[in-house]
Each structure stands twice: as C-alpha cells, then as structure tokens.
Amino acid sequence: MQITKKWGCFQSRKNFPLILFTIKLTPKTVTSILYSLVISISLVSISALGYTVYRNYIANSLTTIFTEMYGTTMSDQLLGISHVYLSLYVSFTIIILCYFLFVKEKQKYISILIIILIAFLLFFLFLLGGKMSIISLFLLALIVCITFIIKEKRWLVGVLFIVLPVSIFFITIKNSQYVQDRFYPLFNSANYEVGDNSWNSIACRVSIMKCTLANFIKNPIIGTGVGDVQDDLDECTGDLKFISLKGMNPHNEYFQYLLGTGIIGVIIFILSLIFPFVTAYKDKNKLYLCFLFLVSLCFLTESLLERQQGVMFFAFFNALLAFQINKNQLAKEEQK
C-alpha cells in the first residue's frame, strides 16, 4: 500500500498486494506481512491525523482542534476511503499489536513501543467514529479480559484490556463533538423510526431493513439473484417514497446474502464463517479467531463485501490466516 500524491493510500483496486499461495509461505513470512500492515496503517494514521491537526490549527485555536475534527475528513476526503473500512483496518491492526504484545517473544523496548502504538491507534479509531468496529473491539477486549482473569489467572493484564480502551474512549468522546455525534444517537429512540432519512445512519438502516424483509418474503429460498438486489431495494424505497435511500444497500452482509441468494445462500455464508472459527479454536489460532470475530460483527451493520475495499481485506487475511491453520495441521501430522 503506497501513499500517492492525492493521499489515495487505500484505493485497493490499485495498491492492494497479492500473495501467491503456491509459494512456500513460512510463519516468519506471515509475521512479516502482519508487521507490514501494522507499519502501513500506523504511518497512514499518523499522516492523516497530523495533516488534519495542521489544517485545523490554521483555521482554529489549539484548544478547539479536536472538537472540530471529523473522521470523514481524515478518511473519506483525505485518504479516499470510507471511515467504516479504515476503522476496520485500524481495529484489526490493534488486534495484531495485542497479539504481538502477549504472544510473541520480544525485547522490553519493543513492548513499550507496541503499547504506545496501541494507545495511539485506539485514539485514532475513536476519532474515525466507526461505531461497529469500536463496539466489536470492546466486546473482544471484554472476552479477552474474562479469559485472562478466569483461565490464565492474570488479573492485571485482564483489567488492562478493558481499562485502557475505556479510558481513551472517554477522553476522546469528551473532547470531540464528532465522536459524540456518532455515539449519542444510539441511545435516542427517535433515531430508530422508519422514514426518508439517509442523513441518520441508524434510521436509514432501520428503513432499509423494512424493504429488505419485504423483498425477502417474495423469494425466501433462493433469493432474488445477486445482480438484482439493488434494483429491488430501489424499487421498494421508491414505492415507500424514501427518496434519499435510493442506491443504498442493506448495510448488513447477512441480509445482502439473504436477498441475493435466499435462505440457502445465507446459511452457506454463515457456515463459511463458523467452520473456520471452529477450526481456528481447535488449532488455538488466537489471531484468526479475533479476525473472524471482528468481521462477523462488522457484517451486521455494513455490506462490507460489496466494495473491493472490503472484499480484498477479508479475502486476503482470511486466506492468509486459514493457510496458517492448514500448515500447523500438516506439521502435526508429520510429527506423528
């Protein structure tokens, strides 16, 4: 992923690296790839945040910089990628860093650097305001916290998994109006009303869900066809006079498959997530488990696989981490 003159660092159709799995891919190579992602995301985050702070500093006083900052400015306008996808990338990078911190052996100064980087990326993630990525990361942190306390008997580490992100989140939400605007509406029942409301990220999903269910009833078994999903949704939103919602997908990957391929297709899709999850659990591949947990939850509020930015991310790292499971299984069989 290279930074272009127009800051289009994440235009995956141009820059996303490809791996040929026909070559010998060692654990060291996989680790190097993960480190490359960490470095790329870190540099992009630092660059985006630095440029945004500089631009705000010119127009505003230092005390109002973070109040005036917007996640869409740092991602959509500056980097050419939706804050939803960038939040997903940053969340997975944080997971990788936590994995390196607690699983991989390293020198002390490297651990300190990783902790500082985790704190910074958490701060940047909250500024981006990708709600589901943040919520998924919190739930994952809670699960890890409980696991460390109950199973590993490591109380300090377990508590840190919750205290650190919670502290950074409240510091960020207190100082950023944009973050407040992203999360406070979740607790307002008025935002869950059906209507012509594309400006409300919560209500538009609820309204689209009405059309999703209406179209599903027409073709419940095999669906309406992958290529006809958007046309059917647009027809429904037009009939209901939800003009501002025209062109919007279901904003839920499970519903996307439900409409396009019916019950049969969505069951296959869910099984394609459950099977590797079970396999990763048996193989004790913690990083792959976290990856599947993260994307599975994010699929609830976004049709991530409808854009190349989501398809390439999921396909690349899902294949990479699944390959590691197969490699570990082969190694065990050879030892026997």
LUMRODO-210868 format. One record per residue (C-alpha): residue in one letter; chain; x, y, z; residue number from 1. Coordinates in Angstrom, 2 decimals. Layout:
N
residu | chaine | px | py | pz | num
A | A | X | Y | Z | NUM
...
This chain:
336
residu | chaine | px | py | pz | num
M | A | 0.00 | 0.00 | 0.00 | 1
Q | A | 1.72 | 3.15 | -1.11 | 2
I | A | 0.88 | 6.78 | -0.42 | 3
T | A | 0.08 | 8.63 | -3.62 | 4
K | A | 0.25 | 12.36 | -4.25 | 5
K | A | -3.52 | 12.53 | -3.79 | 6
W | A | -3.36 | 10.63 | -0.50 | 7
G | A | -5.17 | 7.72 | -2.14 | 8
C | A | -3.32 | 5.19 | 0.00 | 9
F | A | -6.14 | 2.74 | 0.33 | 10
Q | A | -7.51 | 2.57 | -3.19 | 11
S | A | -7.33 | -1.21 | -3.06 | 12
R | A | -8.10 | -1.67 | -6.72 | 13
K | A | -4.65 | -0.19 | -7.43 | 14
N | A | -2.44 | -0.85 | -4.42 | 15
F | A | -3.58 | -3.99 | -2.64 | 16
P | A | -0.76 | -6.56 | -2.55 | 17
L | A | -1.33 | -10.11 | -3.77 | 18
I | A | 0.13 | -13.29 | -2.34 | 19
L | A | 0.63 | -16.42 | -4.39 | 20
F | A | -0.11 | -19.26 | -2.02 | 21
T | A | 1.67 | -21.67 | -4.33 | 22
I | A | 4.97 | -20.46 | -2.88 | 23
K | A | 6.39 | -21.64 | 0.43 | 24
L | A | 4.82 | -19.32 | 3.00 | 25
T | A | 6.58 | -19.74 | 6.34 | 26
P | A | 5.36 | -18.43 | 9.71 | 27
K | A | 8.14 | -15.84 | 9.52 | 28
T | A | 6.78 | -14.62 | 6.20 | 29
V | A | 3.27 | -14.35 | 7.63 | 30
T | A | 4.62 | -12.38 | 10.59 | 31
S | A | 6.42 | -10.05 | 8.19 | 32
I | A | 3.16 | -9.47 | 6.29 | 33
L | A | 1.36 | -8.63 | 9.53 | 34
Y | A | 4.16 | -6.26 | 10.52 | 35
S | A | 3.82 | -4.62 | 7.10 | 36
L | A | 0.14 | -4.00 | 7.75 | 37
V | A | 0.92 | -2.54 | 11.18 | 38
I | A | 3.54 | -0.19 | 9.73 | 39
S | A | 1.28 | 0.85 | 6.83 | 40
I | A | -1.75 | 1.58 | 8.99 | 41
S | A | 0.38 | 3.37 | 11.59 | 42
L | A | 2.02 | 5.63 | 9.01 | 43
V | A | -1.29 | 6.40 | 7.33 | 44
S | A | -2.95 | 7.14 | 10.70 | 45
I | A | -0.12 | 9.42 | 11.81 | 46
S | A | -0.09 | 11.20 | 8.44 | 47
A | A | -3.87 | 11.65 | 8.34 | 48
L | A | -4.10 | 12.84 | 11.93 | 49
G | A | -1.08 | 15.13 | 11.57 | 50
Y | A | -2.38 | 16.72 | 8.38 | 51
T | A | -5.87 | 17.18 | 9.86 | 52
V | A | -4.48 | 18.76 | 13.04 | 53
Y | A | -2.30 | 21.09 | 10.95 | 54
R | A | -5.25 | 22.13 | 8.76 | 55
N | A | -7.46 | 22.71 | 11.80 | 56
Y | A | -4.69 | 24.59 | 13.57 | 57
I | A | -4.59 | 27.13 | 10.73 | 58
A | A | -8.33 | 27.81 | 10.99 | 59
N | A | -8.89 | 27.30 | 14.74 | 60
S | A | -7.21 | 27.70 | 18.06 | 61
L | A | -5.27 | 24.78 | 19.53 | 62
T | A | -7.97 | 24.15 | 22.16 | 63
T | A | -10.69 | 23.54 | 19.55 | 64
I | A | -8.74 | 21.33 | 17.15 | 65
F | A | -10.17 | 18.01 | 18.25 | 66
T | A | -13.65 | 19.48 | 18.68 | 67
E | A | -13.61 | 20.48 | 15.01 | 68
M | A | -12.02 | 17.30 | 13.65 | 69
Y | A | -14.16 | 14.83 | 11.70 | 70
G | A | -13.49 | 11.19 | 10.95 | 71
T | A | -14.86 | 11.57 | 7.45 | 72
T | A | -12.32 | 14.33 | 6.79 | 73
M | A | -9.42 | 12.08 | 7.81 | 74
S | A | -10.67 | 9.10 | 5.79 | 75
D | A | -13.19 | 9.83 | 3.02 | 76
Q | A | -11.82 | 13.19 | 1.90 | 77
L | A | -8.14 | 12.83 | 2.73 | 78
L | A | -7.45 | 9.14 | 2.06 | 79
G | A | -10.17 | 8.29 | -0.44 | 80
I | A | -11.65 | 5.51 | 1.70 | 81
S | A | -14.77 | 5.35 | 3.85 | 82
H | A | -14.17 | 5.74 | 7.58 | 83
V | A | -16.05 | 2.45 | 8.01 | 84
Y | A | -13.37 | 0.46 | 6.17 | 85
L | A | -10.47 | 2.40 | 7.66 | 86
S | A | -11.90 | 1.77 | 11.13 | 87
L | A | -12.00 | -1.94 | 10.33 | 88
Y | A | -8.36 | -1.87 | 9.20 | 89
V | A | -7.29 | 0.02 | 12.32 | 90
S | A | -9.22 | -2.34 | 14.60 | 91
F | A | -7.54 | -5.37 | 13.09 | 92
T | A | -4.15 | -3.65 | 13.38 | 93
I | A | -4.79 | -3.10 | 17.09 | 94
I | A | -5.64 | -6.80 | 17.43 | 95
I | A | -2.39 | -7.74 | 15.69 | 96
L | A | -0.40 | -5.48 | 18.02 | 97
C | A | -2.06 | -7.04 | 21.07 | 98
Y | A | -1.23 | -10.46 | 19.65 | 99
F | A | 2.42 | -9.48 | 19.21 | 100
L | A | 2.47 | -7.97 | 22.72 | 101
F | A | 1.22 | -11.02 | 24.60 | 102
V | A | 2.10 | -13.98 | 22.37 | 103
K | A | 5.36 | -13.20 | 20.58 | 104
E | A | 8.66 | -13.01 | 22.45 | 105
K | A | 10.31 | -9.61 | 22.15 | 106
Q | A | 12.64 | -7.17 | 23.85 | 107
K | A | 11.28 | -4.80 | 26.51 | 108
Y | A | 11.62 | -1.61 | 24.47 | 109
I | A | 9.61 | -3.24 | 21.64 | 110
S | A | 6.80 | -3.97 | 24.11 | 111
I | A | 6.77 | -0.34 | 25.24 | 112
L | A | 6.64 | 0.83 | 21.61 | 113
I | A | 3.73 | -1.54 | 20.90 | 114
I | A | 1.77 | -0.26 | 23.92 | 115
I | A | 2.25 | 3.35 | 22.79 | 116
L | A | 1.17 | 2.44 | 19.27 | 117
I | A | -1.93 | 0.63 | 20.56 | 118
A | A | -2.91 | 3.70 | 22.59 | 119
F | A | -2.44 | 5.99 | 19.58 | 120
L | A | -4.41 | 3.75 | 17.20 | 121
L | A | -7.23 | 3.47 | 19.74 | 122
F | A | -7.36 | 7.26 | 19.90 | 123
F | A | -7.34 | 7.50 | 16.10 | 124
L | A | -10.02 | 4.79 | 15.84 | 125
F | A | -12.35 | 6.68 | 18.16 | 126
L | A | -11.81 | 9.88 | 16.17 | 127
L | A | -12.78 | 7.99 | 13.00 | 128
G | A | -16.08 | 7.07 | 14.65 | 129
G | A | -16.60 | 3.64 | 13.05 | 130
K | A | -19.18 | 2.51 | 15.57 | 131
M | A | -19.35 | -1.22 | 14.86 | 132
S | A | -15.58 | -1.60 | 14.65 | 133
I | A | -15.25 | 0.11 | 18.03 | 134
I | A | -18.06 | -1.93 | 19.60 | 135
S | A | -16.61 | -5.17 | 18.21 | 136
L | A | -13.19 | -4.29 | 19.60 | 137
F | A | -14.71 | -3.57 | 23.01 | 138
L | A | -16.57 | -6.88 | 23.06 | 139
L | A | -13.42 | -8.70 | 22.04 | 140
A | A | -11.46 | -6.89 | 24.76 | 141
L | A | -14.12 | -7.92 | 27.29 | 142
I | A | -13.88 | -11.57 | 26.23 | 143
V | A | -10.07 | -11.50 | 26.44 | 144
C | A | -10.29 | -9.80 | 29.83 | 145
I | A | -12.56 | -12.50 | 31.22 | 146
T | A | -10.37 | -15.22 | 29.69 | 147
F | A | -7.18 | -13.85 | 31.24 | 148
I | A | -8.80 | -13.44 | 34.65 | 149
I | A | -10.54 | -16.83 | 34.80 | 150
K | A | -8.29 | -19.12 | 32.75 | 151
E | A | -4.84 | -17.51 | 32.80 | 152
K | A | -5.16 | -16.02 | 36.33 | 153
R | A | -3.57 | -12.80 | 35.06 | 154
W | A | -5.69 | -10.12 | 36.72 | 155
L | A | -3.55 | -7.13 | 35.81 | 156
V | A | -3.38 | -7.96 | 32.11 | 157
G | A | -7.09 | -8.80 | 32.04 | 158
V | A | -8.10 | -5.49 | 33.61 | 159
L | A | -5.78 | -3.54 | 31.28 | 160
F | A | -7.65 | -4.95 | 28.28 | 161
I | A | -10.72 | -3.03 | 29.46 | 162
V | A | -9.30 | -0.03 | 31.35 | 163
L | A | -7.02 | 1.20 | 28.54 | 164
P | A | -9.60 | 1.35 | 25.71 | 165
V | A | -12.36 | 2.64 | 28.01 | 166
S | A | -10.14 | 5.44 | 29.32 | 167
I | A | -9.03 | 6.51 | 25.85 | 168
F | A | -12.62 | 6.34 | 24.57 | 169
F | A | -13.98 | 8.64 | 27.29 | 170
I | A | -11.11 | 11.09 | 26.83 | 171
T | A | -11.82 | 11.16 | 23.10 | 172
I | A | -15.61 | 11.43 | 23.34 | 173
K | A | -15.27 | 14.25 | 25.87 | 174
N | A | -13.09 | 16.32 | 23.54 | 175
S | A | -14.57 | 15.51 | 20.13 | 176
Q | A | -18.01 | 16.70 | 19.06 | 177
Y | A | -17.85 | 14.37 | 16.06 | 178
V | A | -17.40 | 11.29 | 18.26 | 179
Q | A | -20.28 | 12.45 | 20.46 | 180
D | A | -22.49 | 12.85 | 17.39 | 181
R | A | -21.59 | 9.31 | 16.30 | 182
F | A | -22.43 | 7.56 | 19.58 | 183
Y | A | -25.05 | 9.60 | 21.43 | 184
P | A | -27.78 | 8.94 | 18.79 | 185
L | A | -27.56 | 5.22 | 19.64 | 186
F | A | -29.44 | 5.96 | 22.86 | 187
N | A | -32.18 | 8.09 | 21.28 | 188
S | A | -35.26 | 6.03 | 20.35 | 189
A | A | -36.35 | 8.69 | 17.84 | 190
N | A | -33.41 | 7.70 | 15.62 | 191
Y | A | -34.89 | 4.25 | 15.08 | 192
E | A | -38.00 | 5.44 | 13.25 | 193
V | A | -38.66 | 4.34 | 9.67 | 194
G | A | -38.71 | 7.10 | 7.06 | 195
D | A | -36.89 | 9.07 | 4.36 | 196
N | A | -33.81 | 9.65 | 6.48 | 197
S | A | -30.47 | 8.87 | 4.83 | 198
W | A | -28.77 | 11.56 | 6.96 | 199
N | A | -29.35 | 9.40 | 10.05 | 200
S | A | -27.05 | 6.35 | 9.89 | 201
I | A | -29.22 | 4.43 | 12.36 | 202
A | A | -32.64 | 5.25 | 10.95 | 203
C | A | -31.59 | 4.63 | 7.35 | 204
R | A | -30.57 | 1.08 | 8.30 | 205
V | A | -33.90 | 0.51 | 10.02 | 206
S | A | -35.77 | 1.85 | 6.97 | 207
I | A | -33.76 | -0.27 | 4.53 | 208
M | A | -34.43 | -3.29 | 6.72 | 209
K | A | -38.15 | -2.83 | 6.06 | 210
C | A | -37.54 | -3.13 | 2.31 | 211
T | A | -35.10 | -5.99 | 2.87 | 212
L | A | -37.71 | -8.06 | 4.69 | 213
A | A | -40.38 | -7.17 | 2.13 | 214
N | A | -38.20 | -8.39 | -0.75 | 215
F | A | -37.07 | -11.48 | 1.15 | 216
I | A | -40.65 | -12.66 | 1.55 | 217
K | A | -41.03 | -12.67 | -2.25 | 218
N | A | -38.08 | -15.06 | -2.81 | 219
P | A | -37.20 | -16.68 | 0.54 | 220
I | A | -35.49 | -19.87 | -0.66 | 221
I | A | -33.09 | -18.93 | -3.47 | 222
G | A | -33.32 | -15.14 | -3.30 | 223
T | A | -33.85 | -12.54 | -5.97 | 224
G | A | -30.44 | -13.02 | -7.59 | 225
V | A | -27.16 | -11.35 | -6.68 | 226
G | A | -27.35 | -8.82 | -9.52 | 227
D | A | -30.94 | -7.77 | -8.79 | 228
V | A | -30.67 | -6.92 | -5.08 | 229
Q | A | -30.07 | -3.19 | -5.51 | 230
D | A | -32.74 | -2.80 | -8.21 | 231
D | A | -35.34 | -4.47 | -5.96 | 232
L | A | -34.36 | -2.33 | -2.98 | 233
D | A | -34.54 | 0.86 | -5.07 | 234
E | A | -37.99 | -0.12 | -6.30 | 235
C | A | -39.16 | -0.67 | -2.73 | 236
T | A | -37.70 | 2.59 | -1.40 | 237
G | A | -39.30 | 4.38 | -4.36 | 238
D | A | -42.72 | 2.89 | -3.58 | 239
L | A | -42.37 | 4.00 | 0.04 | 240
K | A | -41.13 | 7.44 | -1.10 | 241
F | A | -37.81 | 7.00 | 0.69 | 242
I | A | -36.10 | 9.08 | -1.99 | 243
S | A | -32.88 | 9.71 | -0.05 | 244
L | A | -32.35 | 5.96 | 0.45 | 245
K | A | -32.17 | 5.15 | -3.25 | 246
G | A | -28.94 | 3.38 | -4.13 | 247
M | A | -28.27 | 2.21 | -0.57 | 248
N | A | -27.55 | -1.48 | 0.01 | 249
P | A | -28.93 | -3.40 | 3.05 | 250
H | A | -25.97 | -2.28 | 5.20 | 251
N | A | -25.81 | -5.82 | 6.54 | 252
E | A | -23.82 | -8.55 | 4.81 | 253
Y | A | -26.10 | -11.31 | 6.08 | 254
F | A | -29.15 | -9.52 | 4.69 | 255
Q | A | -27.24 | -8.91 | 1.48 | 256
Y | A | -26.81 | -12.65 | 1.02 | 257
L | A | -30.36 | -13.29 | 2.22 | 258
L | A | -31.76 | -11.08 | -0.54 | 259
G | A | -29.42 | -12.24 | -3.28 | 260
T | A | -29.22 | -15.98 | -2.57 | 261
G | A | -32.07 | -16.66 | -0.14 | 262
I | A | -32.02 | -18.86 | 2.95 | 263
I | A | -29.78 | -21.41 | 1.22 | 264
G | A | -27.12 | -18.83 | 0.37 | 265
V | A | -27.07 | -17.12 | 3.76 | 266
I | A | -26.76 | -20.48 | 5.55 | 267
I | A | -23.77 | -21.38 | 3.38 | 268
F | A | -22.25 | -17.95 | 4.07 | 269
I | A | -22.70 | -18.32 | 7.83 | 270
L | A | -21.25 | -21.83 | 7.75 | 271
S | A | -18.25 | -20.45 | 5.86 | 272
L | A | -17.61 | -18.30 | 8.93 | 273
I | A | -18.46 | -20.90 | 11.58 | 274
F | A | -16.32 | -23.71 | 10.13 | 275
P | A | -13.01 | -21.75 | 10.12 | 276
F | A | -13.91 | -20.34 | 13.55 | 277
V | A | -14.23 | -23.86 | 14.98 | 278
T | A | -11.07 | -24.95 | 13.17 | 279
A | A | -9.15 | -21.93 | 14.47 | 280
Y | A | -10.37 | -22.66 | 18.00 | 281
K | A | -9.17 | -26.26 | 17.81 | 282
D | A | -5.84 | -25.12 | 16.39 | 283
K | A | -5.59 | -22.39 | 19.07 | 284
N | A | -5.02 | -19.78 | 16.40 | 285
K | A | -5.92 | -16.75 | 18.52 | 286
L | A | -5.30 | -14.16 | 15.83 | 287
Y | A | -7.58 | -15.89 | 13.32 | 288
L | A | -10.29 | -16.22 | 15.97 | 289
C | A | -10.13 | -12.49 | 16.65 | 290
F | A | -10.19 | -11.68 | 12.94 | 291
L | A | -13.31 | -13.80 | 12.35 | 292
F | A | -15.00 | -12.33 | 15.42 | 293
L | A | -14.29 | -8.78 | 14.25 | 294
V | A | -15.51 | -9.16 | 10.66 | 295
S | A | -18.54 | -11.27 | 11.66 | 296
L | A | -19.81 | -8.48 | 13.92 | 297
C | A | -18.99 | -5.75 | 11.41 | 298
F | A | -21.04 | -7.67 | 8.83 | 299
L | A | -24.09 | -6.85 | 10.99 | 300
T | A | -24.06 | -3.15 | 10.13 | 301
E | A | -22.26 | -2.98 | 6.78 | 302
S | A | -22.34 | -4.85 | 3.48 | 303
L | A | -18.55 | -4.95 | 3.58 | 304
L | A | -18.19 | -7.43 | 0.73 | 305
E | A | -19.99 | -5.15 | -1.73 | 306
R | A | -16.89 | -3.00 | -2.16 | 307
Q | A | -13.44 | -4.06 | -3.22 | 308
Q | A | -12.01 | -2.38 | -0.13 | 309
G | A | -13.88 | -4.94 | 1.96 | 310
V | A | -13.55 | -7.93 | -0.38 | 311
M | A | -9.77 | -7.66 | -0.70 | 312
F | A | -9.27 | -7.14 | 3.03 | 313
F | A | -11.41 | -10.12 | 4.01 | 314
A | A | -10.21 | -12.44 | 1.24 | 315
F | A | -6.54 | -11.62 | 1.81 | 316
F | A | -6.31 | -12.02 | 5.58 | 317
N | A | -8.88 | -14.80 | 5.79 | 318
A | A | -6.84 | -16.84 | 3.30 | 319
L | A | -3.55 | -15.89 | 4.96 | 320
L | A | -4.62 | -16.92 | 8.46 | 321
A | A | -6.52 | -20.01 | 7.26 | 322
F | A | -3.36 | -21.10 | 5.44 | 323
Q | A | -1.53 | -20.97 | 8.77 | 324
I | A | -4.06 | -23.38 | 10.27 | 325
N | A | -3.56 | -25.85 | 7.44 | 326
K | A | 0.19 | -25.53 | 7.79 | 327
N | A | 0.02 | -26.23 | 11.53 | 328
Q | A | -2.18 | -29.25 | 10.96 | 329
L | A | 0.23 | -30.65 | 8.38 | 330
A | A | 3.15 | -30.12 | 10.74 | 331
K | A | 1.36 | -32.06 | 13.48 | 332
E | A | 0.59 | -34.92 | 11.11 | 333
E | A | 4.24 | -35.09 | 10.02 | 334
Q | A | 5.39 | -35.29 | 13.65 | 335
K | A | 3.11 | -38.28 | 14.20 | 336
